[in-house]
Amino acid sequence: MKYKAKINIALAHNLRSRRNSLNLTQEKFAEKAGVSCITISKIETQDQWPSPETLEKIAKTLNIQTYQLFINDEEMLLPAENLVVLQNQFQKLSNSFDSVLGKKQKKDIHYNIKHK
């Protein structure tokens, strides 16, 4: 499946499921978002690709970040899981500093960052 098709499917699914979880019809959701009901319908049926402005309105109405419209539910992480992911990424970065800069330079950089 092409990448854009996957994104389009994720967008349609996420919009529909999140709108339904708020118990809003397409009409009521469109009114709250400040877009037409036809636009919401076409996005949910993958017949229309929304403008960046429309995406922002939809995300704001759903109380999520715009990027969250494009990822599958399985890819959504809870805040605690995000923290673990960030800690792991920081540790990998830290290990890279060790190998590239050496421990003394790393300590100096860490000290300067902490005390700015």
Secondary structure, 3 states (H helix, E strand, C coil): CCHHHHHHHHHHHHHHHHHHHCCCCHHHHHHHHCCCHHHHHHHHCCCCCCCHHHHHHHHHHHCCCHHHHHCCHHHCCCHHHHHHHHHHHHHHHHHHHHHHHCHHHHHHHHHHHHCC
